[in-house]
């Protein structure tokens, strides 16, 4: 009897242990499920502060937004060259050395970019909030348009807006988060514009800055020829180069000597002319060209020693033409681009003609450009009526939302055909013509000229210097701190 009682006691004790273990397991399971739900809902990221700027806290969700924005912008810009830069988005960026700085990974590169951008944005944003500054009506409209574009993109991808956002900007971000982040950046941009527009400089200060920094602001024009050996007359490249130099006393005699070497039938002067070259420190040719003693017609020969990629020494003959500030005026235009592209089959393959050459939509786009020009001329034929045609017709995604507007650009900004048309002698405000380039047919409306290039460059430099000083002042007012441990929730 006592043995049975003892056995029952042992069974009861064992049963109690089993129940306790089961209860603990159940609690652990419930805790695990709760943690999973909390993590899925973004609790940890939302409550992990990665960066602080003044009173503004940036949590891991927002930092991810900045991180993926930087990454996506980089990938869209370098898409065709990404692999040659050692960038592979299909594997961990933490294990890939950054092309621009092999001492860090691509992950570190985008983390650092995000840190720099957030610092600038929130130093200015904090100041804007303190001043009671709000975004402009134009920016408010831009925010509305951004949300609509986002909703359309999500619909095309057959996703909810939040799911689409997370596929682009990382886990846990919501539409409300997105609105808040974009709003802050628009306030930042508007405040920056207001600050920069408020900076002005007297003529004396602008001219003094130019005088003190001529080498960095001037441009030079020169002729250059890379000499080739003359095997027929048994002359080396060095002898050819020095022969041209010895025969040159001014620009005219240089060109005559060069023509004698190249051959009168094939000689084209513009082939050897470089205009608008800027100064490059420690570059032998640049140092010679920007020497204060240089005068028109000076000629030199510059030797470049053989390297692993160039098996022989090279000799360049350079003839200096002129140096000075760029006095031409910046330009503003509107344009509509009708892209010329290859025609394709349903499977995406290129349609070719009998000779194997790709067929394009050139004829159709040319006719469309001519029809648009006629439509504009038959209508009000104003800048506003031109801008109204842009959104539904232009293939230039960079300017389609602002009426095809490009403001205050210089001669190096656009392709040569547009540059030649814009700065053609006799160009008048309101001129509108079709210009053909390698991109297709451009319907170009000339708005007008602005300030001189050199003046614009100086003012831009002075403004940037003052802006940098302003950020330093704000950094003292709104201290910046960074939580490296918070990066465990980023990327």
LUMTOR-678829 format. One record per residue (C-alpha): residue in three letters; y, z, x. Coordinates in steps of 0.001 Angstrom, whole numbers, m for minus. Layout:
NODE  res        y        z        x
NODE  Ala        Y        Z        X
...
END
This chain:
NODE  res        y        z        x
NODE  Unk        0        0        0
NODE  Unk     2463      901     2755
NODE  Unk     1673    m2374     4545
NODE  Unk     2588    m4366     1441
NODE  Unk     5825    m2441     1036
NODE  Unk     6679    m3134     4699
NODE  Unk     5884    m6815     4298
NODE  Unk     8092    m7024     1229
NODE  Unk    10918    m5352     3138
NODE  Unk    10559    m7890     5960
NODE  Unk    10517   m10764     3475
NODE  Unk    13652    m9400     1800
NODE  Unk    15414    m9041     5153
NODE  Unk    14401   m12576     6156
NODE  Unk    15630   m13885     2817
NODE  Unk    18968   m12156     3357
NODE  Unk    19305   m13694     6833
NODE  Unk    18501   m17136     5437
NODE  Unk    21127   m16680     2724
NODE  Unk    23720   m15538     5264
NODE  Unk    22939   m18487     7555
NODE  Unk    23075   m20851     4586
NODE  Unk    26385   m19339     3514
NODE  Unk    27829   m19684     7028
NODE  Unk    26630   m23288     7237
NODE  Unk    28165   m23988     3872
NODE  Unk    31458   m22450     4972
NODE  Unk    31392   m24448     8220
NODE  Unk    30650   m27608     6236
NODE  Unk    33470   m26872     3819
NODE  Unk    35797   m26143     6752
NODE  Unk    34783   m29432     8400
NODE  Unk    35390   m31315     5172
NODE  Unk    38751   m29586     4754
NODE  Unk    39739   m30429     8331
NODE  Unk    38692   m34039     7794
NODE  Unk    40761   m34248     4624
NODE  Unk    43738   m32609     6335
NODE  Unk    43438   m34983     9301
NODE  Unk    43113   m37992     7001
NODE  Unk    46231   m36950     5125
NODE  Unk    48155   m36736     8402
NODE  Unk    48736   m32993     8438
NODE  Unk    48273   m32696    12203
NODE  Unk    50366   m35734    13085
NODE  Unk    53074   m34777    10612
NODE  Unk    53278   m31298    12116
NODE  Unk    52957   m32315    15765
NODE  Unk    56414   m32624    17344
NODE  Unk    56340   m35148    20191
NODE  Unk    60057   m35277    20932
NODE  Unk    63227   m33360    20066
NODE  Unk    66772   m34692    20322
NODE  Unk    69305   m32110    19268
NODE  Unk    68128   m30805    15892
NODE  Unk    66064   m33940    15179
NODE  Unk    62308   m33567    15508
NODE  Unk    60157   m36667    15969
NODE  Unk    56600   m36078    14835
NODE  Unk    53524   m38026    15893
NODE  Unk    53676   m40323    12852
NODE  Unk    57183   m41469    13691
NODE  Unk    56382   m41701    17377
NODE  Unk    53456   m43944    16479
NODE  Unk    55881   m46071    14471
NODE  Unk    58040   m46533    17573
NODE  Unk    55020   m47014    19843
NODE  Unk    53417   m49729    17697
NODE  Unk    56777   m51401    17133
NODE  Unk    57230   m51712    20908
NODE  Unk    53648   m52896    21339
NODE  Unk    53853   m55469    18521
NODE  Unk    57187   m56824    19774
NODE  Unk    55752   m57196    23257
NODE  Unk    52630   m58954    22028
NODE  Unk    54561   m61388    19837
NODE  Unk    56868   m62219    22761
NODE  Unk    54136   m62613    25384
NODE  Unk    51299   m63739    23110
NODE  Unk    50444   m66867    25103
NODE  Unk    50723   m65090    28462
NODE  Unk    49201   m61707    27547
NODE  Unk    45894   m62312    29298
NODE  Unk    47603   m63482    32489
NODE  Unk    49577   m60206    32440
NODE  Unk    46346   m58237    32238
NODE  Unk    47051   m57153    28653
NODE  Unk    44025   m56999    26335
NODE  Unk    44731   m55450    22897
NODE  Unk    41017   m55403    22052
NODE  Unk    40300   m52603    24560
NODE  Unk    41907   m49245    25309
NODE  Unk    45388   m49659    26785
NODE  Unk    44892   m46395    28662
NODE  Unk    42337   m48100    30920
NODE  Unk    44516   m51132    31727
NODE  Unk    47038   m51189    34576
NODE  Unk    50507   m52262    33516
NODE  Unk    51566   m55608    34988
NODE  Unk    55170   m54435    35424
NODE  Unk    54174   m51139    37073
NODE  Unk    50570   m50877    38390
NODE  Unk    51059   m47129    38876
NODE  Unk    50845   m46597    35095
NODE  Unk    48716   m47927    32234
NODE  Unk    49880   m50217    29451
NODE  Unk    49630   m47180    27161
NODE  Unk    52046   m45249    29372
NODE  Unk    54356   m48252    29475
NODE  Unk    54730   m48359    25672
NODE  Unk    54961   m44566    25436
NODE  Unk    57842   m44645    27943
NODE  Unk    59529   m47523    26153
NODE  Unk    59333   m45597    22906
NODE  Unk    60737   m42475    24543
NODE  Unk    63735   m44400    25910
NODE  Unk    64415   m46111    22579
NODE  Unk    64140   m42889    20569
NODE  Unk    66519   m41129    22932
NODE  Unk    69221   m43748    22459
NODE  Unk    68674   m44080    18706
NODE  Unk    68802   m40375    17948
NODE  Unk    71646   m39467    20273
NODE  Unk    73764   m41922    18308
NODE  Unk    72181   m41047    14953
NODE  Unk    72889   m37336    15412
NODE  Unk    76520   m38123    16175
NODE  Unk    76733   m40399    13137
NODE  Unk    75335   m37673    10860
NODE  Unk    77743   m35114    12320
NODE  Unk    80640   m37466    11587
NODE  Unk    79441   m38043     8024
NODE  Unk    78793   m41708     8777
NODE  Unk    76561   m43690     6375
NODE  Unk    75093   m47164     6614
NODE  Unk    77112   m50166     5516
NODE  Unk    76476   m52073     2278
NODE  Unk    75136   m54946     4352
NODE  Unk    72588   m52646     6010
NODE  Unk    71622   m51126     2655
NODE  Unk    70899   m54659     1434
NODE  Unk    68950   m55292     4639
NODE  Unk    66810   m52220     3906
NODE  Unk    66072   m53487      394
NODE  Unk    65091   m56887     1778
NODE  Unk    62902   m55219     4409
NODE  Unk    60991   m53324     1702
NODE  Unk    60531   m56512     m335
NODE  Unk    59248   m58376     2726
NODE  Unk    56870   m55498     3421
NODE  Unk    55554   m55523     m136
NODE  Unk    55058   m59306       m6
NODE  Unk    53223   m59056     3332
NODE  Unk    50941   m56339     1919
NODE  Unk    50247   m58465    m1145
NODE  Unk    49341   m61482      998
NODE  Unk    47037   m59283     3071
NODE  Unk    45486   m57959     m182
NODE  Unk    46292   m54369      773
NODE  Unk    48282   m51532     m694
NODE  Unk    51684   m51084      946
NODE  Unk    50606   m47838     2655
NODE  Unk    47390   m49362     3962
NODE  Unk    49302   m52348     5296
NODE  Unk    51847   m50063     6978
NODE  Unk    49053   m48151     8702
NODE  Unk    47489   m51390     9957
NODE  Unk    50784   m52228    11651
NODE  Unk    52338   m48875    12630
NODE  Unk    49413   m46489    13035
NODE  Unk    47732   m43758    10937
NODE  Unk    49251   m41714     8113
NODE  Unk    52589   m43499     7773
NODE  Unk    53770   m43915     4183
NODE  Unk    56340   m46117     2498
NODE  Unk    58712   m43142     2292
NODE  Unk    58319   m42582     6037
NODE  Unk    59041   m46250     6682
NODE  Unk    62194   m46185     4534
NODE  Unk    63436   m43094     6369
NODE  Unk    62751   m44532     9843
NODE  Unk    64397   m47873     9071
NODE  Unk    67380   m46151     7417
NODE  Unk    68022   m44080    10528
NODE  Unk    67858   m47147    12745
NODE  Unk    70291   m49016    10524
NODE  Unk    72724   m46093    10661
NODE  Unk    72311   m46105    14449
NODE  Unk    73032   m49849    14627
NODE  Unk    76052   m49637    12321
NODE  Unk    77530   m46702    14244
NODE  Unk    76974   m48519    17550
NODE  Unk    78749   m51588    16214
NODE  Unk    81659   m49475    15030
NODE  Unk    81883   m47728    18407
NODE  Unk    81714   m50957    20426
NODE  Unk    84233   m52727    18180
NODE  Unk    86612   m49825    18754
NODE  Unk    86632   m50388    22513
NODE  Unk    89439   m52573    23827
NODE  Unk    90942   m53198    27249
NODE  Unk    94365   m54441    28387
NODE  Unk    94559   m57747    30211
NODE  Unk    95449   m56018    33493
NODE  Unk    92240   m53938    33421
NODE  Unk    90112   m56986    32653
NODE  Unk    91662   m59006    35481
NODE  Unk    91359   m56095    37922
NODE  Unk    87667   m55663    37131
NODE  Unk    87139   m59361    37710
NODE  Unk    89042   m59239    40991
NODE  Unk    86938   m56264    42186
NODE  Unk    83631   m57881    41144
NODE  Unk    84164   m61594    41742
NODE  Unk    80826   m62108    43452
NODE  Unk    78939   m60820    40420
NODE  Unk    81045   m62741    37913
NODE  Unk    81738   m66072    39616
NODE  Unk    79477   m69098    39445
NODE  Unk    79037   m71926    41929
NODE  Unk    78236   m75622    41741
NODE  Unk    76388   m77372    44563
NODE  Unk    74106   m80246    45486
NODE  Unk    70692   m79513    46952
NODE  Unk    67989   m81762    48377
NODE  Unk    64589   m80743    49703
NODE  Unk    64000   m83022    52677
NODE  Unk    60765   m84994    53024
NODE  Unk    59335   m86387    56218
NODE  Unk    59818   m90115    56829
NODE  Unk    56468   m91244    58228
NODE  Unk    57563   m94877    58465
NODE  Unk    60395   m94050    60874
NODE  Unk    58537   m91052    62326
NODE  Unk    61156   m88500    61310
NODE  Unk    60308   m84945    60332
NODE  Unk    61724   m83193    57278
NODE  Unk    63860   m81073    59617
NODE  Unk    65299   m84175    61293
NODE  Unk    66044   m85776    57906
NODE  Unk    67826   m82633    56698
NODE  Unk    69921   m82263    59836
NODE  Unk    70729   m85971    59733
NODE  Unk    72258   m85611    56271
NODE  Unk    74194   m82558    57400
NODE  Unk    75554   m84261    60520
NODE  Unk    76718   m87259    58460
NODE  Unk    78596   m85080    55969
NODE  Unk    82259   m84160    56262
NODE  Unk    82949   m83734    52535
NODE  Unk    81191   m84049    49170
NODE  Unk    81568   m87838    49055
NODE  Unk    80069   m88413    52505
NODE  Unk    77224   m85989    51677
NODE  Unk    76319   m88006    48590
NODE  Unk    76517   m91234    50598
NODE  Unk    74173   m89820    53249
NODE  Unk    71807   m88501    50595
NODE  Unk    71775   m91841    48819
NODE  Unk    70820   m93496    52103
NODE  Unk    67803   m91195    52437
NODE  Unk    66646   m91249    48822
NODE  Unk    67291   m94950    48249
NODE  Unk    70152   m96496    46336
NODE  Unk    67892   m97887    43588
NODE  Unk    66421   m94501    42655
NODE  Unk    69374   m92229    43418
NODE  Unk    70779   m90255    40476
NODE  Unk    73541   m87842    41433
NODE  Unk    72947   m85362    38568
NODE  Unk    69343   m84883    39711
NODE  Unk    70600   m82963    42751
NODE  Unk    73506   m81122    41118
NODE  Unk    73254   m77433    40144
NODE  Unk    76083   m75996    38046
NODE  Unk    76855   m72455    36952
NODE  Unk    74625   m70677    39481
NODE  Unk    75131   m66924    39735
NODE  Unk    74911   m64688    42792
NODE  Unk    71523   m63378    43960
NODE  Unk    71614   m60611    46548
NODE  Unk    69669   m61173    49803
NODE  Unk    68892   m64780    48881
NODE  Unk    69825   m66900    51916
NODE  Unk    71176   m69852    49938
NODE  Unk    73086   m67632    47502
NODE  Unk    74655   m65567    50287
NODE  Unk    75857   m68772    51973
NODE  Unk    77218   m70267    48729
NODE  Unk    79131   m67097    47799
NODE  Unk    80626   m66512    51207
NODE  Unk    84417   m66129    50759
NODE  Unk    84983   m68623    53572
NODE  Unk    83089   m71387    51767
NODE  Unk    85041   m74541    50919
NODE  Unk    84244   m77800    49116
NODE  Unk    82135   m80182    51228
NODE  Unk    80568   m77482    53443
NODE  Unk    76929   m78362    54182
NODE  Unk    74070   m76276    55535
NODE  Unk    70342   m76590    56105
NODE  Unk    68131   m73695    55012
NODE  Unk    64628   m73401    56363
NODE  Unk    61862   m71676    54422
NODE  Unk    58856   m70783    56552
NODE  Unk    55371   m71833    55504
NODE  Unk    53404   m69422    53321
NODE  Unk    49890   m69225    51902
NODE  Unk    51020   m71336    48933
NODE  Unk    53200   m73742    50973
NODE  Unk    51388   m74993    54068
NODE  Unk    54459   m76359    55862
NODE  Unk    58043   m75295    56498
NODE  Unk    60577   m76676    54017
NODE  Unk    64177   m77695    54683
NODE  Unk    66854   m77738    51991
NODE  Unk    70209   m79421    52517
NODE  Unk    72930   m77764    50444
NODE  Unk    76451   m79074    49836
NODE  Unk    78952   m76658    48332
NODE  Unk    81160   m78077    45545
NODE  Unk    83129   m75229    43979
NODE  Unk    83184   m71561    42995
NODE  Unk    85158   m69794    40313
NODE  Unk    85166   m68040    37004
NODE  Unk    83797   m69761    33893
NODE  Unk    86855   m70754    31893
NODE  Unk    85129   m72643    29099
NODE  Unk    85132   m70910    25710
NODE  Unk    82115   m69467    23934
NODE  Unk    80998   m71234    20763
NODE  Unk    79824   m70374    17273
NODE  Unk    77703   m72655    15097
NODE  Unk    75370   m72761    12129
NODE  Unk    72283   m74908    12102
NODE  Unk    69260   m75965    10092
NODE  Unk    66101   m76782    12037
NODE  Unk    63538   m79189    10657
NODE  Unk    60620   m78782    13051
NODE  Unk    58614   m81768    14219
NODE  Unk    54943   m80803    14421
NODE  Unk    51569   m82480    14769
NODE  Unk    49816   m83503    11560
NODE  Unk    46472   m81784    11042
NODE  Unk    43284   m82221     9016
NODE  Unk    41999   m79609     6593
NODE  Unk    39956   m78039     9401
NODE  Unk    43101   m77625    11519
NODE  Unk    42310   m80425    13979
NODE  Unk    45095   m82782    15061
NODE  Unk    45293   m86197    13406
NODE  Unk    45520   m88966    15997
NODE  Unk    46410   m92651    15869
NODE  Unk    44305   m95536    17194
NODE  Unk    45529   m94953    20758
NODE  Unk    44567   m91271    20608
NODE  Unk    48146   m90026    20372
NODE  Unk    48841   m87152    17985
NODE  Unk    50566   m88101    14757
NODE  Unk    53630   m86050    13802
NODE  Unk    55924   m85535    10839
NODE  Unk    58859   m86933    12840
NODE  Unk    59794   m89679    10371
NODE  Unk    59609   m87313     7391
NODE  Unk    61744   m84667     9096
NODE  Unk    64331   m87195    10215
NODE  Unk    64623   m88478     6631
NODE  Unk    64843   m84888     5355
NODE  Unk    67650   m84094     7817
NODE  Unk    69577   m87193     6755
NODE  Unk    69118   m86255     3085
NODE  Unk    70388   m82715     3732
NODE  Unk    73437   m84013     5586
NODE  Unk    74229   m86347     2691
NODE  Unk    73716   m83524      189
NODE  Unk    76165   m81358     2137
NODE  Unk    78749   m84135     2470
NODE  Unk    78494   m85015    m1240
NODE  Unk    79065   m81353    m2131
NODE  Unk    81821   m78967    m1077
NODE  Unk    81186   m79813     2619
NODE  Unk    82298   m76351     3744
NODE  Unk    80828   m73716     6053
NODE  Unk    79745   m71651     3040
NODE  Unk    78022   m74597     1379
NODE  Unk    76222   m75317     4661
NODE  Unk    75076   m71692     4948
NODE  Unk    73725   m71884     1397
NODE  Unk    71365   m74700     2425
NODE  Unk    69810   m72781     5315
NODE  Unk    67398   m70348     3656
NODE  Unk    65388   m72932     1729
NODE  Unk    65365   m75586     4451
NODE  Unk    65468   m74208     8002
NODE  Unk    62369   m73556    10142
NODE  Unk    64334   m71344    12536
NODE  Unk    63077   m67888    11533
NODE  Unk    65553   m66207    13888
NODE  Unk    68607   m67351    11932
NODE  Unk    67359   m68246     8458
NODE  Unk    68479   m64938     6931
NODE  Unk    72077   m65162     8177
NODE  Unk    72866   m68710     7166
NODE  Unk    71777   m70264    10474
NODE  Unk    74594   m68478    12328
NODE  Unk    74744   m68194    16133
NODE  Unk    77900   m66507    17379
NODE  Unk    79714   m66551    20721
NODE  Unk    76987   m68173    22813
NODE  Unk    77411   m69779    26222
NODE  Unk    76225   m73032    27768
NODE  Unk    72919   m71522    28884
NODE  Unk    71811   m70308    25463
NODE  Unk    70857   m73490    23623
NODE  Unk    68803   m76531    24584
NODE  Unk    70762   m79173    26479
NODE  Unk    71135   m81582    23546
NODE  Unk    72885   m78968    21402
NODE  Unk    74937   m77717    24366
NODE  Unk    76135   m81269    25089
NODE  Unk    77086   m81764    21426
NODE  Unk    78881   m78423    21084
NODE  Unk    81023   m78854    24199
NODE  Unk    81561   m82586    23849
NODE  Unk    85157   m83669    24356
NODE  Unk    87065   m83756    21092
NODE  Unk    84688   m81435    19213
NODE  Unk    86485   m80099    16122
NODE  Unk    85888   m77168    13790
NODE  Unk    83905   m78306    10756
NODE  Unk    82105   m81141    12559
NODE  Unk    78553   m81517    11251
NODE  Unk    75915   m83874    12638
NODE  Unk    72180   m84263    13239
NODE  Unk    71030   m83475    16786
NODE  Unk    67487   m84323    17915
NODE  Unk    65738   m81989    20391
NODE  Unk    62176   m81319    21479
NODE  Unk    61964   m78820    18580
NODE  Unk    62828   m81353    15921
NODE  Unk    65956   m82323    13982
NODE  Unk    68888   m79902    13915
NODE  Unk    71636   m80206    11357
NODE  Unk    74471   m78559    13321
NODE  Unk    77753   m77271    11869
NODE  Unk    80415   m76398    14452
NODE  Unk    82307   m73230    13456
NODE  Unk    84625   m72994    16464
NODE  Unk    85310   m71713    19971
NODE  Unk    85939   m68097    20948
NODE  Unk    87177   m66389    24102
NODE  Unk    86661   m67679    27626
NODE  Unk    83259   m66976    29143
NODE  Unk    84499   m64973    32143
NODE  Unk    86690   m62781    29927
NODE  Unk    83805   m62166    27553
NODE  Unk    81513   m61196    30441
NODE  Unk    84027   m58706    31826
NODE  Unk    84702   m57109    28431
NODE  Unk    80974   m56910    27738
NODE  Unk    80394   m55175    31078
NODE  Unk    83235   m52709    30510
NODE  Unk    81907   m51901    27054
NODE  Unk    78358   m51390    28338
NODE  Unk    79645   m49069    31059
NODE  Unk    81605   m47018    28534
NODE  Unk    78606   m46941    26181
NODE  Unk    76367   m45597    28980
NODE  Unk    78913   m42866    29710
NODE  Unk    79071   m42070    25990
NODE  Unk    75279   m41607    25843
NODE  Unk    75470   m39215    28818
NODE  Unk    78065   m37130    26966
NODE  Unk    75923   m37072    23828
NODE  Unk    72872   m36040    25846
NODE  Unk    74718   m32889    26903
NODE  Unk    75576   m32212    23277
NODE  Unk    72112   m33017    21900
NODE  Unk    69518   m31945    24523
NODE  Unk    66367   m34042    24775
NODE  Unk    62898   m32510    25197
NODE  Unk    59429   m34060    25220
NODE  Unk    56030   m32586    24361
NODE  Unk    53362   m34324    26456
NODE  Unk    50574   m32569    24532
NODE  Unk    51796   m34274    21383
NODE  Unk    50716   m37619    22819
NODE  Unk    47133   m36743    21884
NODE  Unk    48157   m37884    18376
NODE  Unk    49814   m41109    19546
NODE  Unk    48237   m44533    19985
END
